[in-house]
Amino acid sequence: MKAAVDGQLSEDQIASFHERGYIVVDFSLDQEMLDQIVEKVYPLYDEAYHQNPQAPARVQDAWKTIDEVRRLATDSRIAVALEQLLKRKPLPFQTLNFPIGTRQHTHSDSVHFSTIPKGFMAGVWVALEDIDENNGPLSYYPGSHKLREYSMQDFNIEPGVGNYQEYEECIQQLVDDEGLKPELGLLKKGEALIWHANLLHGGAAQEDLSRTRHSQVTHFYFEGCQYYTPMESTEDKPRFRHPYWIPNTPDFKLPEDRPFPIRVLIRVLNRLGIRGAS
Ligand SMILES: O=C(O)CCC(=O)C(=O)O
């Protein structure tokens, strides 16, 4: 892992991302801001987590109400690094905050979020505290991004959230068949792991359930693509997405806050396939 002054990556870091499907970078993120994220997101976790802090929990899109989450998602140094990696402007569209290891089964984000042309999506996972083998690190398979982008149909599974478990089982079988070896994301607080859209990854078991594992992941698309959800698409009917890009200033107006006629107009523009309307 190397520090990235102003987000500038070295040639080695860029090459390593393309070779291994991820890099870990120290962007010198403001540690106090990271603490604020942990503190302010905490009350947003659902009741089940507050009753039992060993239960996996997450908050999606806390950036809408917690400015520190939005600032981390739109950090200019992270954007500079992403643009160097994929040569297009990155567009953050979703944040997830976790207080504990997710124990998520191995998957590739490309089953959830894909692009035409392919490959223009990335995840940026930031450790909000030190992560080790015992508090549920991210686990990932270096080089697995070079496998094809597997859809559910590739495994003869009907697309749909209801069949996701079957997809996970097929991916595990693929990992076994390919003899892939996992690595763990043992990151220090403030470090970021950037993963390629097709890198196989998940959450390792949390060995010590008395601990937390605070983290924030931001999902990015890149400019100039069409965006869709493969898991809910068929070959002839892609389920396109029209994301609302996370704004880089705090004075934003969410689509649902807009006057009704404007919302209808945007919907019509989206239906007509006019890209970028959000
Ligand atoms: O944080 C984790 O353990 C996994 C997160 C993840 O898989 C994702 O956001 O796609």
The ligand as an SDF file (V2000), in Angstrom:
LIG
                    3D

 10  9  0  0  0  0  0  0  0  0999 V2000
  -17.9520   -5.1490    3.4150 O   0  0  0  0  0  0  0  0  0  0  0  0
  -18.0810   -6.3190    3.0830 C   0  0  0  0  0  0  0  0  0  0  0  0
  -17.8190   -7.2580    3.8520 O   0  0  0  0  0  0  0  0  0  0  0  0
  -18.5750   -6.6780    1.7110 C   0  0  0  0  0  0  0  0  0  0  0  0
  -19.1130   -5.4950    0.9470 C   0  0  0  0  0  0  0  0  0  0  0  0
  -19.5350   -5.8740   -0.4220 C   0  0  0  0  0  0  0  0  0  0  0  0
  -19.4200   -7.0020   -0.8220 O   0  0  0  0  0  0  0  0  0  0  0  0
  -20.0900   -4.8980   -1.3610 C   0  0  0  0  0  0  0  0  0  0  0  0
  -20.3730   -3.7590   -0.9690 O   0  0  0  0  0  0  0  0  0  0  0  0
  -20.2650   -5.2470   -2.5570 O   0  0  0  0  0  0  0  0  0  0  0  0
  1  2  2  0
  2  3  1  0
  2  4  1  0
  4  5  1  0
  5  6  1  0
  6  7  2  0
  6  8  1  0
  8  9  2  0
  8 10  1  0
M  END
$$$$
